[in-house]
Amino acid sequence: MTTDKEKGRKARRYGRLYDQIETLLKKCELPRARMASVASVLHHKMDKFFWTGFYLLEDGELIVGNYQGPVACMVLAKDTGVCWAAVNAAETVVVEDVHKFPGHIACDSRSNSEIVVPLRDKSNNVVGVLDIDSQEFSSFDEIDAEWLEKIVGLIYK
């Protein structure tokens, strides 16, 4: 179980990353370029992030976008898995054990926990998701959800 001290440390780290990402994103307004920078910074600065990237809604399908990590599923089966759950609910989904999630799509069998954050455009429409996998179980919590939502909010800002 995560202690309050560890949660505080994680929140402070996210705060520093948020500031760094916000500064980086001022250099270019193109959403895909911003997604590339977000995925890279998060993947390389957060220890438990095994796969970090975006899936984008294209003609009713979730198609892989910018990411860091092992090869990904290119297209996610409609209304299946954690990413579609986040799209359909239009809210962040945290999964402590992906093997217990109904319909989980196993792009890489080494993933054990996951967080998926909806990506919204300037009109507040869900246009994709930030998907992060960890090889450890129970890697993500409310602090991850809060800060990743803030970070994803910078992409179309």
N, C-alpha and C positions, 0 to 999 in steps of 0.2 A: 504494500500500500504506500502511496506517495505521501510524504509528510508535508506539513504546511511550509517548512523551510525549502523543500525541493520545489514545491509549487511556486513559491515566491521567486526562487532562482530562475525557474522556467519562464515566468511572466516577465521578469526583467530582461532575460535573453530575447524573448519575442519583441519587447519594446525596442531594444537596440536594433534588431533585424528590421522592424517596421521602419524605423528612421532611416536605416541604410537603403532599404528598398524604395522608400518614398523619394529619396534623393536620386537614386539611379533612374527611376521612372520619369523624372522631369526631363530627361535627355531625349525622349522619344514618346510620341503619343500613340503610336500604332499598337493596338491591343496584343497582337501576336508577338511583337518584340518585347512587350512588357511581360507577357506570360513566360517567355524564354528566360528573362532575367529573374523573375520570381521563382520559377522552378529551380534554376541553378543555385541561387542564394540559399533557398530553404534546404535543398538537397545536400549541399556541401557544409552548411552551418549547423544542421540539426542531426545529432548523432544517430538517432533511431530511424531516420528516414531512409528506407530501402528503395522505394520507387516514388518519385515525386513528379507529377505532371498534370496536364489538362486533357480532358475529353470535351469536345465541342459538338453541339447539336448542329447537324448538317442534314437538311431534308429528312428530319424525323429520326435520324440515327445519331448515336454517340460515336464520334470518330476521334482517334487519338490525335492530340496536338503536341505542343512542345512538352518534352519531359526529360528527366534524368533518371538513369537506372537501367536495368536489364530490358531487353526487348519486350514490348507491350502488345497486348491485343489491339489490333487496328480498329476493329468495329465491335462494339458491345451489343449483345443480343438485346433487342427492345424489351423494356420493362423487366429486366433481369439484373440481379446483382445490386451492389451497394451504390454504384454511380447512378443507376436509374432510380433507385429508391430516393436518393437526394434530389434528383431532377423532379420526380413526380410529387414529392412532398414539398419541394422548394425550400428545403431546410437542410442544415448540416446533419450528417449521420455519422455517429461514432460506433465502431464495431470492435469489441474487445477480442473476439475470436471469430475470424471470418469463416472458419470451417463449420460453425454453427449457424451462419446466416443463410436463410432459405434462398436458394438460387444464386449463391455466390459464384462469380466468374473467376476461376483460378487461372489468371494469366501467368503467374509464377507460383509454383507450389511452396516456395520458401516464405511467402507472405502469410502472416498470422493475425495481424490486426490492421485496421484501416480507418481513415477519416476521409470523408468526402464533403466538400464545401461548394454550394452552388455559386456559379459565376453569373453575375447580373450585368446587363448592359446599362446604358445611361437612362433607359426607359424602365428600368427595374425588371426586365424580362430575363428569365433564366436562359442563358445561351450556352451553358456548359458547366463543367465542374472542375475543381481542383481535387485531385485524388492523390492520397498519400498512403503508402503501405509501409508496414514495419515487419521485420522478421520476428520481433518479440510480441508476445501476447499483451493486451491491455496497455499499449503504448500511448494512447491518446485519451484526453479528458476534456473537461470544460475549458481549461486554459488554452489548450490547442484550438478548440473550436472558436473561442472568443477572438484570439489573435489572428488565426488564419482567415476568419471572416473579415477582419479589418484589413488584412494584407490583400486579400482577393478584391476587396472594395476599391483598392487603388488602381486596378487595371483599367477600368473605364472612367476613372475620375477626370 
